[in-house]
Amino acid sequence: MTFAFGVYGRQFYWSPRAFKNNALDRDSRYQGVVPEGKWPQQPRHRPERSTRPSPDNASAAWHTFGTPTAKHTIFMPSPRTSARTHLRDQQRDTFERFGRLDLGHGVNLYRHPRSQFIYADYRVGDERVRESTKTTDLVMAEEVAVRRRKAFETRAKAGQPISLSGPSVGDILKRYVEDLDRRFDAGERKLGPEISVMRRNFLPFWQQVPLADLGRQQFYAWERWRLEQNGEGAAVAPYRRGGQTVSVGRRLKPPSAPTLRREKQYFVKAMAWASDRPTPLVGDEVVHELRHLPRPRETKKQRAAEDRRDALSREQVAALLEEFDRIEDAERARVRKLGEGGKCRNYDRRLMTLHVRLLLCSGMRPGAEILELTWDRVRHTRNEHGEDIVVIDPCGDGKTGPRMVNCDPEALDVLTDLRALLSEFGFATTGRTPLWPSRRGGVVQDMGTSFKSALRRLGFQADASGGALYICRHTYLTERLRRGVTSDILAINCGTSVEMISRHYNHLRAEHIRGALRPADPRSPLRLKSSPSPKADASKIGLTPSGQILIFR
């Protein structure tokens, strides 16, 4: 059964009956034309009266029901479209025909005769501004114009003229860094990395960028600049040491994806700070756009490769400890040879070796968790196995806040050597004095550079030095998981969660699976036997062609 569309006079109807001559021809069906003589059957109920031509319309043809005319065109319904799509098509057609489009609220888009981009004309109150949208697409130009209109209205409500270009993005970042410096001097030491990133990676690029150009495309341009500035190579990096400037060589490498994500969070945080001012400098729409930038979706394999945390093997840890012993012997020999003059250069290296050894014994995070330790937080206790261990209660205020840390028994030797080193250089080892005092005052902040040098001397730079001191924490967690320590216990002691441990150390589960599928008991029937079977040595009986029995051994 097919539905046919028929025309009788000026009436249109749908009938489930088939056409007399099967159906419309293929060509006529697509052209919307009913061929002559191929009409469907008449409807069962005819109208009582037919419409005759009126006297005013004498040229109208008389048509009797059931009599086909020469040809009648079928007007098929147009495809259904949404109201938004229809409005967009109308706007595009208007803009193409007249070169101008009124968006309402005092905003007009128009074509500039000397530019390929679409321009916008804004009227807010008694002021008027014309500027480029930096795009040739009408839809994107409309989004830019609406966002800029909201920024102009915010500026007008604050009593500021909209015709001024306003501060640059770098000016906002400078004011934000000043606020971070004030908080850093007040005691928030964890803001140090953020301040460094702002000054080194953001201010050089955003200093000359107008605030009006702040958006998604401009942030993508910063990411490209960031990758080009830190390509593979070497450079001389100056830094302040006390009251003097020291220049050292530094190996450059492109920033990784996690590094760019962390720096993006710093930038969004700065823009949100500017948006929350009593006089907002940035609109909430801009902050939302930067916070939710569209990114290509990563595959499961790519995410697993990024989440995996590499660690030092047992052989590498043993070689590293031997290197630390060599450094200690060399520095002691220098002191014996040069006396007091030999102490001026070996303190930081010897302190670094003890710092790394304590990280390997405790699993603490490098940074505030271990650098803020004082001697009054360190105490000794005994575990259920009768071993003397070190308990740090609490550790420094790091990423997840202070907590109690239970160290391995090897931490006792580390603290004994640390007390001897500090006493040799005249530092106190009791009370609220720090564990890592600097000879220039305060606490030694940078031990990662010296640690990387030690790893490069051992040939570990290809797979380990990129993580710097954080690889000590990954080594601690990896070794405990291999020994069978559960994730919930490690999560409590290391200040993390079971979900994060499962995410970053999931590759260790394959090792447990392989071990579980190969039992260690040689009597198990599932174990493959490497020794020859006893049946292979048994005697075999055979028959000769003559029927004699032979025994083969």
Secondary structure, 3 states (H helix, E strand, C coil): CCCEEEEECCEEEEECCCECCECCCHHHHHHCEECCCCCCCCCCCCCCCCCCCCHHHCCCCCCCCCCCCCCEECCCCCCCCCHHHHHHHHHHHHHHHHCEEEEECCEEEEECCCCCCEEEEEEECCEEEEEECCCCCHHHHHHHHHHHHHHHHHHHHCCCCCCCCCCEHHHHHHHHHHHHHHHHHCCCHHHHHHHHHHHHHHHHHHCCCEHHHCCHHHHHHHHHHHHHHCCCEEEEEEEEECCEEEEEEEEECCCCHHHHHHHHHHHHHHHHHHHCCCCCCCCHHHHHHHHCCCCCCCCHHHHHHHHCCCCCCHHHHHHHHHHHHHHHHHHHHHHHHHHHHHHHHHHHHHHHHHHHHHHHHHCCCCCHHHHCCEHHHEEEEECCCCCEEEEECCCCCCCCCCCCEECCCCHHHHHHHHHHHHHHCCCCCCCCCECCECCCCCECCCCHHHHHHHHHHCCCCCCCHHHCCHHHHHHHHHHHHHCCCCHHHHHHHHCCCHHHHHHHCCHHHHHHHHHHHCCCCCCCCCCCCCCCCHHHHCCEEEECCCCCEEEEC
